[in-house]
C-alpha cells in the first residue's frame, strides 16, 4: 500500500523519541517535518538520525525570513541535508524567495503564506490590508512567481490558491484535525485531512493527533497513523 499524503510534525525535545516516532509510523507517513526547535536542538546530526531510519521525505520547516543574502546563505548551509522541502516566509519578498531557490536547486522551496494559528483579527492587527484568504492568495502567487514550487496555507485557502497558482505547485496544509479530535490545539483555521485533500491539497500536516498516542506506546501510535492513512488513500 502506498504511503498516505501525511506530513508528520516531529515536535519533541528528545531525539531518541523522535527516532522512535519515525520508526513507528514510517509505513504510513510520506514526509517528516522537522521544525525550528528540532533543528536548533539537534542540528544536522538530528536530521541525519531521522534520515537513517526512513526512506520518507524530509520537510525542513525553518521558515526563513531575512534579507536575500542571509536567506541564500542559510539555504546553502542546509543543502547538504537534501531536504525535500524547505520553508521560507512568502512575505519576505520576491528577491528573498528567488535567493533561496537559487541556493537550493534540488529542494522544493516552500512559501509559507498566513500562519494557521492566526485568526482574522490577528491578520488585521499585524497589518495585512486584506483578509486572511486574499492575503494568502497574494502571497502564494508571489511565491510561485518567484520560483517557489510548494506552498503552505490554511485548508480554508486551498481552493482559492489552487485556482490562482495552477496545478503544478505542491500545496501543503497544516491546520487539519481528524473529525474525532477533541480540540484544535493552537490552530485557528481548521478542516479534516480528507476534506483538505479533496479541496486540492497534496499533503496534510498532522502532529499531535498522532504523536499524542505515544503515551500509550508505539503500537497505539502506529494504529492511529494507519487509521488516518486509511481515510486518505
Secondary structure in CASP SS format (residue, H / E / C, confidence):
PFRMAT SS
TARGET T0000
AUTHOR 0000-0000-0000
METHOD secondary structure of the structure
MODEL  1
X C 1.00
X C 1.00
X C 1.00
X E 1.00
X E 1.00
X E 1.00
X E 1.00
X E 1.00
X E 1.00
X C 1.00
X C 1.00
X C 1.00
X C 1.00
X C 1.00
X H 1.00
X H 1.00
X H 1.00
X H 1.00
X H 1.00
X H 1.00
X H 1.00
X H 1.00
X H 1.00
X H 1.00
X H 1.00
X C 1.00
X C 1.00
X C 1.00
X E 1.00
X E 1.00
X E 1.00
X E 1.00
X E 1.00
X E 1.00
X E 1.00
X H 1.00
X H 1.00
X H 1.00
X H 1.00
X H 1.00
X H 1.00
X H 1.00
X H 1.00
X H 1.00
X H 1.00
X H 1.00
X H 1.00
X H 1.00
X H 1.00
X H 1.00
X H 1.00
X C 1.00
X C 1.00
X C 1.00
X C 1.00
X C 1.00
X E 1.00
X E 1.00
X E 1.00
X E 1.00
X E 1.00
X E 1.00
X E 1.00
X E 1.00
X C 1.00
X C 1.00
X C 1.00
X H 1.00
X H 1.00
X H 1.00
X H 1.00
X H 1.00
X H 1.00
X H 1.00
X H 1.00
X H 1.00
X H 1.00
X H 1.00
X H 1.00
X H 1.00
X H 1.00
X C 1.00
X C 1.00
X C 1.00
X E 1.00
X E 1.00
X E 1.00
X E 1.00
X E 1.00
X H 1.00
X H 1.00
X H 1.00
X C 1.00
X H 1.00
X H 1.00
X H 1.00
X H 1.00
X H 1.00
X H 1.00
X H 1.00
X H 1.00
X H 1.00
X H 1.00
X C 1.00
X C 1.00
X C 1.00
X C 1.00
X E 1.00
X E 1.00
X E 1.00
X E 1.00
X E 1.00
X C 1.00
X C 1.00
X C 1.00
X C 1.00
X C 1.00
X C 1.00
X C 1.00
X H 1.00
X H 1.00
X H 1.00
X H 1.00
X H 1.00
X H 1.00
X H 1.00
X C 1.00
X C 1.00
X C 1.00
X C 1.00
X C 1.00
X H 1.00
X H 1.00
X H 1.00
X H 1.00
X H 1.00
X H 1.00
X H 1.00
X H 1.00
X H 1.00
X H 1.00
X H 1.00
X H 1.00
X H 1.00
X H 1.00
X C 1.00
X C 1.00
X C 1.00
X C 1.00
X E 1.00
X E 1.00
X E 1.00
X C 1.00
X C 1.00
X H 1.00
X H 1.00
X H 1.00
X H 1.00
X H 1.00
X H 1.00
X H 1.00
X H 1.00
X H 1.00
X H 1.00
X H 1.00
X C 1.00
X C 1.00
X C 1.00
X C 1.00
X E 1.00
X E 1.00
X E 1.00
X E 1.00
X C 1.00
X C 1.00
X E 1.00
X C 1.00
X C 1.00
X C 1.00
X C 1.00
X C 1.00
X C 1.00
X C 1.00
X C 1.00
X C 1.00
X C 1.00
X C 1.00
X C 1.00
X C 1.00
X C 1.00
X E 1.00
X C 1.00
X H 1.00
X H 1.00
X H 1.00
X H 1.00
X H 1.00
X H 1.00
X C 1.00
X C 1.00
X C 1.00
X C 1.00
X E 1.00
X E 1.00
X E 1.00
X E 1.00
X C 1.00
X H 1.00
X H 1.00
X H 1.00
X H 1.00
X H 1.00
X H 1.00
X H 1.00
X H 1.00
X H 1.00
X C 1.00
X H 1.00
X H 1.00
X H 1.00
X H 1.00
X H 1.00
X H 1.00
X H 1.00
X H 1.00
X H 1.00
X H 1.00
X H 1.00
X H 1.00
X H 1.00
X H 1.00
X H 1.00
X C 1.00
END
